[in-house]
Amino acid sequence: MSDLKPGWQRVKFGELANCINDRVDDPSTAGVERYVGLEHLDPESLTIRRWGSPEDVESTKLRFKPGDIIFGKRRAYQRKLAVADFEGICSAHAMVLRAKPAILLPEFLPFLMQSDLFMERAVEISVGSLSPTINWKTLAQQEFALPPLAVQKDIVEALRSNDLLIENLREAGSAANKMVSSVIRDTFLHMNTWTYTSLNSLGDVDLGRQKSPKYTQGLAPKPYLKVGNIKDWRLDYSEIAMMDFEGKQLSKYRLEEGDILLTEGDIVSPLNVGRSAMFDGSINDCCFQNHLIRFRAKPEILPWFALGLFRVLHMNGEFARAAKVTTVTSLGVQRMAAMQVPLPPSSLRSEIAETMERIWSVDAVIGRRLAAARAQRQVLLNTLLV
């Protein structure tokens, strides 16, 4: 135990929390107004901002109360974890955890669970290949270093201050995002009068490289982007994965400034397909994975015009309609390339491109500040809790 700080103790997770198994077999008779599925939880955020209705779901759910933690036990690598401030029912693919206040501040527990140490352990103990899931009995036996109550209080105050900054920036970003959407709708208001052409006539449409263990041997490691890097219509560069790219493969998948990346598929909703963001060229030899589609505009098309066009196509549901829906919604390179899209005269394209770049610059400033605050939060989590 010599590795522990003075006053700290090593405890099993089951000593810190109870797993509440208050089952509701018929959601429509639960007597609550809100249902929280894993799709309603935002990764790395403790706040529940969305929910559904119990009348819209079937099968057994779990009841939770204000203050309970809803933790996605399936696919823990998605880091879905939130604290309820209302009563409701949630997916049985989640755990409902309730802190034991004897040696633990209840408000400290969710911060502990957001640390890399906890999340990495959660992934390690998950079982199953297609949908790895955590077993409560296994999680309850995992040991973690716990600071004394006074230190817990200091950590909670520091992280709450950071969370308040993140929430303020998130609200500012949401307002900016609505402004961008409004301007785009106005800018493309008369696009049905433009000439329609296939998307592949405007530029190159390519799928990224499939991830495989044979490409992660460290022979020619290069940074690459994936779906998780597209956040709020911007590219988040705070977490960059590495994969081997060399020779022709590097030339084929290397991104250039102005390339636009779009999400190719989604397991939750067709409306998530076709979210886009522009690569700014800030990472040398950066490539992209096969769950992303790259669009490289022809010189006369202008990347900023294309980005605005993709945003309005997404808002209008065009990508969702073009996608193939099975167990996974897939847009596909060929379907996307064949889409008929509106193209205005070159003079209007230039005007639209200038407008898009201008409004996105405001949004980007907020985005960078939000990314920095989130990165600082993770640093705080991983330094204060070790």
C-alpha positions as CSV (number, residue, x, y, z in Angstrom):
1,M,0.0,0.0,0.0
2,S,3.0,2.3,0.0
3,D,1.9,3.7,-3.4
4,L,-1.0,5.4,-1.8
5,K,-1.0,9.1,-0.8
6,P,-1.3,9.9,3.0
7,G,-4.8,9.4,4.1
8,W,-5.9,7.6,1.0
9,Q,-7.2,4.0,1.1
10,R,-7.7,1.2,-1.4
11,V,-11.3,0.0,-1.6
12,K,-13.5,-2.2,-3.7
13,F,-16.0,-0.5,-5.9
14,G,-18.8,-2.5,-4.2
15,E,-17.9,-0.6,-1.0
16,L,-18.6,2.7,-2.8
17,A,-21.9,2.0,-4.5
18,N,-24.9,-0.2,-4.7
19,C,-26.2,-1.5,-8.0
20,I,-30.0,-0.8,-8.0
21,N,-32.0,-3.5,-9.7
22,D,-35.5,-2.0,-9.5
23,R,-37.0,-3.7,-12.6
24,V,-40.0,-2.4,-14.5
25,D,-41.4,-5.0,-16.7
26,D,-44.0,-2.8,-18.4
27,P,-42.6,0.7,-19.1
28,S,-46.0,2.2,-19.9
29,T,-47.2,1.6,-16.3
30,A,-44.0,2.8,-14.6
31,G,-45.7,6.0,-13.4
32,V,-42.8,8.2,-14.7
33,E,-42.6,10.6,-17.6
34,R,-39.1,10.0,-18.9
35,Y,-37.1,7.1,-20.3
36,V,-33.4,7.4,-20.7
37,G,-31.7,5.1,-23.2
38,L,-27.9,4.9,-23.9
39,E,-28.6,7.0,-27.0
40,H,-29.6,9.8,-24.8
41,L,-26.3,10.0,-22.9
42,D,-23.5,12.2,-24.1
43,P,-20.0,10.7,-23.7
44,E,-17.9,12.5,-21.1
45,S,-20.9,14.5,-19.8
46,L,-22.7,13.9,-16.5
47,T,-25.8,15.9,-17.6
48,I,-28.9,14.2,-19.1
49,R,-30.2,16.6,-21.8
50,R,-32.4,14.3,-23.8
51,W,-34.9,11.5,-23.0
52,G,-37.8,9.6,-24.5
53,S,-41.2,8.5,-23.3
54,P,-41.8,5.2,-21.4
55,E,-44.8,4.6,-23.8
56,D,-42.4,4.4,-26.7
57,V,-40.3,1.5,-25.4
58,E,-41.0,-2.1,-24.5
59,S,-39.3,-4.9,-22.4
60,T,-37.8,-4.6,-19.0
61,K,-36.3,-1.3,-17.9
62,L,-34.7,-0.1,-14.6
63,R,-36.1,2.6,-12.3
64,F,-33.8,5.3,-11.1
65,K,-34.2,8.3,-8.7
66,P,-32.6,11.7,-8.5
67,G,-28.9,11.5,-7.7
68,D,-28.5,8.0,-9.1
69,I,-25.8,7.3,-11.7
70,I,-26.8,5.8,-15.0
71,F,-23.8,4.0,-16.4
72,G,-23.7,2.3,-19.8
73,K,-22.5,-1.2,-19.0
74,R,-22.6,-2.2,-22.7
75,R,-19.8,-0.9,-24.8
76,A,-18.1,0.9,-21.9
77,Y,-15.5,2.4,-24.2
78,Q,-18.2,4.9,-25.2
79,R,-17.9,6.4,-21.8
80,K,-21.6,7.0,-21.3
81,L,-22.3,8.0,-17.7
82,A,-24.7,10.6,-16.2
83,V,-26.2,11.7,-13.0
84,A,-30.0,11.9,-12.9
85,D,-31.7,14.9,-11.5
86,F,-35.2,13.5,-12.0
87,E,-37.0,10.1,-11.5
88,G,-37.4,7.8,-14.5
89,I,-36.6,4.5,-16.1
90,C,-33.6,3.6,-18.2
91,S,-32.3,0.9,-20.5
92,A,-31.4,-2.4,-19.0
93,H,-28.1,-2.1,-20.9
94,A,-27.2,0.4,-18.2
95,M,-26.4,0.0,-14.5
96,V,-28.2,2.2,-11.9
97,L,-25.6,3.0,-9.2
98,R,-26.3,4.7,-5.9
99,A,-23.4,5.9,-3.8
100,K,-22.8,4.7,-0.3
101,P,-22.2,7.9,1.8
102,A,-20.3,6.3,4.7
103,I,-16.8,6.9,3.2
104,L,-17.7,8.6,0.0
105,L,-19.3,11.9,-1.0
106,P,-22.1,10.9,-3.4
107,E,-21.1,13.7,-5.8
108,F,-17.5,12.4,-5.9
109,L,-18.4,9.0,-7.3
110,P,-19.3,10.1,-10.9
111,F,-16.0,12.0,-11.2
112,L,-14.1,8.9,-10.1
113,M,-16.0,6.8,-12.7
114,Q,-15.1,9.3,-15.4
115,S,-11.3,8.9,-14.8
116,D,-9.3,7.0,-17.4
117,L,-8.3,4.6,-14.6
118,F,-11.9,3.6,-14.0
119,M,-13.0,3.5,-17.7
120,E,-9.9,1.5,-18.8
121,R,-10.7,-1.0,-16.0
122,A,-14.3,-1.1,-17.1
123,V,-13.3,-2.0,-20.7
124,E,-10.8,-4.6,-19.4
125,I,-13.5,-6.5,-17.4
126,S,-16.2,-6.3,-20.1
127,V,-17.1,-9.7,-21.6
128,G,-18.4,-10.5,-25.1
129,S,-17.2,-9.6,-28.6
130,L,-20.0,-7.9,-30.5
131,S,-21.4,-6.0,-27.5
132,P,-18.9,-6.3,-24.6
133,T,-20.8,-5.9,-21.3
134,I,-19.8,-5.4,-17.7
135,N,-20.9,-7.7,-15.0
136,W,-21.7,-6.0,-11.7
137,K,-20.2,-8.8,-9.5
138,T,-16.9,-8.3,-11.4
139,L,-17.0,-4.5,-11.2
140,A,-17.8,-4.6,-7.5
141,Q,-14.6,-6.5,-6.8
142,Q,-12.4,-3.9,-8.6
143,E,-10.2,-1.8,-6.3
144,F,-9.6,1.9,-6.5
145,A,-7.6,4.5,-4.5
146,L,-10.0,6.7,-2.5
147,P,-9.0,10.0,-1.0
148,P,-10.2,11.2,2.4
149,L,-13.5,13.1,2.5
150,A,-11.9,16.5,2.7
151,V,-9.8,15.8,-0.4
152,Q,-12.9,14.4,-2.1
153,K,-14.7,17.7,-1.4
154,D,-11.7,19.8,-2.9
155,I,-11.7,17.6,-6.0
156,V,-15.5,17.9,-6.5
157,E,-15.2,21.7,-6.2
158,A,-12.4,21.9,-8.8
159,L,-14.2,19.6,-11.3
160,R,-17.5,21.4,-10.8
161,S,-15.9,24.7,-11.7
162,N,-14.5,23.2,-14.8
163,D,-17.9,21.6,-15.6
164,L,-19.6,25.0,-15.2
165,L,-17.1,26.5,-17.8
166,I,-17.8,23.6,-20.1
167,E,-21.6,24.0,-19.8
168,N,-21.4,27.7,-20.5
169,L,-19.3,27.1,-23.6
170,R,-21.5,24.3,-24.7
171,E,-24.6,26.6,-24.5
172,A,-22.6,29.2,-26.4
173,G,-21.7,26.6,-29.0
174,S,-25.3,25.5,-29.2
175,A,-26.4,29.0,-29.9
176,A,-23.7,29.5,-32.5
177,N,-24.7,26.2,-34.1
178,K,-28.3,27.3,-34.4
179,M,-27.0,30.6,-35.9
180,V,-25.0,28.6,-38.5
181,S,-28.0,26.4,-39.3
182,S,-30.2,29.4,-39.7
183,V,-27.8,31.2,-42.0
184,I,-27.3,28.0,-44.1
185,R,-31.0,27.6,-44.5
186,D,-31.4,31.2,-45.7
187,T,-28.3,30.9,-48.0
188,F,-29.6,27.7,-49.6
189,L,-33.3,28.8,-49.6
190,H,-33.6,28.8,-53.4
191,M,-31.4,25.8,-54.1
192,N,-34.4,24.0,-55.8
193,T,-34.0,26.4,-58.7
194,W,-30.3,25.5,-59.2
195,T,-29.0,23.0,-61.7
196,Y,-28.8,19.4,-60.2
197,T,-25.8,17.2,-60.8
198,S,-24.3,14.1,-59.3
199,L,-22.2,14.6,-56.3
200,N,-19.1,12.8,-57.8
201,S,-19.1,15.5,-60.5
202,L,-18.2,18.0,-57.9
203,G,-15.2,16.2,-56.4
204,D,-13.7,12.9,-55.3
205,V,-15.6,10.6,-52.9
206,D,-13.5,8.0,-51.1
207,L,-13.9,5.7,-48.1
208,G,-11.2,5.5,-45.5
209,R,-9.0,2.5,-44.6
210,Q,-10.5,-0.4,-42.7
211,K,-9.0,-0.8,-39.2
212,S,-7.2,-4.1,-38.8
213,P,-4.7,-5.6,-36.3
214,K,-2.2,-6.1,-39.1
215,Y,-2.2,-2.3,-39.6
216,T,-1.3,-1.5,-36.0
217,Q,2.1,-3.2,-35.8
218,G,3.9,0.1,-35.5
219,L,5.7,-0.3,-38.8
220,A,4.7,3.1,-40.2
221,P,2.4,4.7,-37.6
222,K,0.4,7.7,-38.8
223,P,-2.4,9.6,-37.1
224,Y,-5.9,9.0,-38.4
225,L,-9.4,10.4,-37.8
226,K,-12.5,8.4,-37.0
227,V,-16.2,9.1,-36.4
228,G,-15.5,10.1,-32.8
229,N,-13.4,13.0,-34.0
230,I,-16.5,14.7,-35.6
231,K,-18.1,16.6,-32.9
232,D,-20.7,19.4,-33.3
233,W,-19.8,19.8,-37.0
234,R,-16.1,20.3,-36.2
235,L,-13.1,18.1,-36.0
236,D,-11.9,17.5,-32.5
237,Y,-8.2,16.7,-32.5
238,S,-7.9,16.1,-28.8
239,E,-7.7,12.3,-29.2
240,I,-5.9,11.0,-32.2
241,A,-5.5,7.3,-32.9
242,M,-2.6,5.8,-34.8
243,M,-2.5,3.2,-37.5
244,D,0.1,2.0,-40.1
245,F,0.0,3.8,-43.4
246,E,2.9,3.8,-45.9
247,G,3.7,4.1,-49.6
248,K,0.6,4.0,-51.8
249,Q,-1.6,3.6,-48.8
250,L,-0.4,6.8,-47.3
251,S,-0.9,8.6,-50.6
252,K,-4.4,7.2,-50.9
253,Y,-5.7,8.1,-47.4
254,R,-3.7,11.2,-46.5
255,L,-5.9,14.2,-45.9
256,E,-5.3,17.6,-47.4
257,E,-6.4,21.0,-46.0
258,G,-10.0,21.6,-47.2
259,D,-10.9,17.9,-47.3
260,I,-14.4,17.2,-45.9
261,L,-15.1,14.1,-43.8
262,L,-18.6,12.7,-43.5
263,T,-19.9,9.9,-41.2
264,E,-20.6,6.9,-43.3
265,G,-22.8,4.8,-41.0
266,D,-24.5,4.7,-37.7
267,I,-26.1,2.0,-35.5
268,V,-28.6,4.3,-33.8
269,S,-30.3,6.5,-36.3
270,P,-30.2,7.3,-40.1
271,L,-30.3,11.0,-39.1
272,N,-26.7,10.7,-37.7
273,V,-25.3,9.7,-41.2
274,G,-23.7,12.4,-43.2
275,R,-22.5,14.6,-40.3
276,S,-19.5,16.5,-41.8
277,A,-16.5,18.6,-40.8
278,M,-13.5,20.1,-42.6
279,F,-9.9,19.1,-42.1
280,D,-7.8,22.1,-41.4
281,G,-4.4,20.6,-42.3
282,S,-3.1,21.0,-38.8
283,I,-1.8,17.4,-38.5
284,N,0.9,16.2,-40.9
285,D,0.3,12.9,-42.7
286,C,-3.2,12.6,-41.1
287,C,-5.4,9.8,-42.6
288,F,-8.9,8.6,-42.0
289,Q,-10.7,5.4,-41.2
290,N,-13.4,3.5,-43.2
291,H,-16.3,4.7,-41.1
292,L,-15.7,8.1,-42.7
293,I,-16.1,9.3,-46.3
294,R,-13.8,11.9,-47.7
295,F,-15.0,14.5,-50.2
296,R,-12.2,16.4,-52.0
297,A,-13.8,19.3,-53.9
298,K,-12.7,20.2,-57.4
299,P,-11.0,23.7,-57.5
300,E,-14.0,25.4,-59.0
301,I,-16.4,24.0,-56.4
302,L,-14.7,25.5,-53.2
303,P,-14.6,23.4,-50.0
304,W,-16.5,26.0,-47.9
305,F,-19.4,25.8,-50.4
306,A,-19.3,22.0,-50.3
307,L,-19.4,22.0,-46.5
308,G,-22.4,24.3,-46.4
309,L,-24.1,22.1,-49.0
310,F,-23.5,19.0,-47.0
311,R,-24.8,20.6,-43.9
312,V,-28.1,21.6,-45.5
313,L,-28.4,18.1,-47.2
314,H,-28.0,16.6,-43.7
315,M,-30.6,19.0,-42.2
316,N,-33.0,18.2,-45.0
317,G,-32.6,14.4,-44.4
318,E,-31.1,13.8,-47.9
319,F,-28.2,11.7,-46.6
320,A,-30.7,9.6,-44.4
321,R,-32.9,9.0,-47.4
322,A,-29.9,7.9,-49.6
323,A,-28.6,5.5,-46.9
324,K,-29.3,1.8,-46.8
325,V,-30.9,0.8,-43.5
326,T,-30.4,-2.7,-42.1
327,T,-29.1,-3.4,-38.6
328,V,-26.6,-0.6,-39.4
329,T,-27.4,2.5,-41.4
330,S,-24.9,2.9,-44.2
331,L,-24.5,5.7,-46.6
332,G,-21.9,4.1,-48.8
333,V,-19.5,5.7,-51.2
334,Q,-21.4,4.7,-54.3
335,R,-24.8,5.9,-53.0
336,M,-23.3,9.1,-51.9
337,A,-21.4,9.7,-55.1
338,A,-24.6,9.1,-57.2
339,M,-26.7,11.6,-55.1
340,Q,-28.2,14.4,-57.2
341,V,-27.3,17.7,-55.5
342,P,-28.0,21.4,-56.4
343,L,-25.2,23.5,-57.9
344,P,-25.5,27.3,-58.3
345,P,-23.5,29.5,-60.8
346,S,-19.8,30.0,-59.9
347,S,-20.3,33.6,-58.7
348,L,-23.0,32.5,-56.2
349,R,-20.8,29.6,-55.1
350,S,-18.1,32.1,-54.2
351,E,-20.5,34.2,-52.2
352,I,-21.8,31.2,-50.3
353,A,-18.3,30.0,-49.6
354,E,-17.3,33.4,-48.1
355,T,-20.5,33.3,-45.9
356,M,-19.8,29.8,-44.8
357,E,-16.2,30.5,-43.8
358,R,-17.2,33.6,-41.9
359,I,-20.0,32.1,-39.8
360,W,-17.9,28.9,-39.2
361,S,-15.0,31.0,-37.8
362,V,-17.2,32.2,-35.0
363,D,-18.4,28.7,-34.3
364,A,-14.8,27.4,-34.5
365,V,-13.5,29.8,-31.8
366,I,-16.1,28.5,-29.3
367,G,-15.3,25.0,-30.4
368,R,-11.6,25.4,-29.7
369,R,-12.3,26.8,-26.3
370,L,-14.7,24.0,-25.5
371,A,-12.2,21.4,-26.6
372,A,-9.5,23.0,-24.4
373,A,-11.9,23.0,-21.4
374,R,-12.8,19.3,-22.0
375,A,-9.1,18.4,-22.3
376,Q,-8.3,20.3,-19.1
377,R,-11.1,18.4,-17.4
378,Q,-9.6,15.1,-18.3
379,V,-6.2,16.3,-17.0
380,L,-7.8,17.2,-13.7
381,L,-9.6,13.9,-13.5
382,N,-6.5,11.9,-14.1
383,T,-4.2,13.9,-11.9
384,L,-6.5,14.6,-8.9
385,L,-7.7,11.0,-8.7
386,V,-4.3,9.2,-8.9
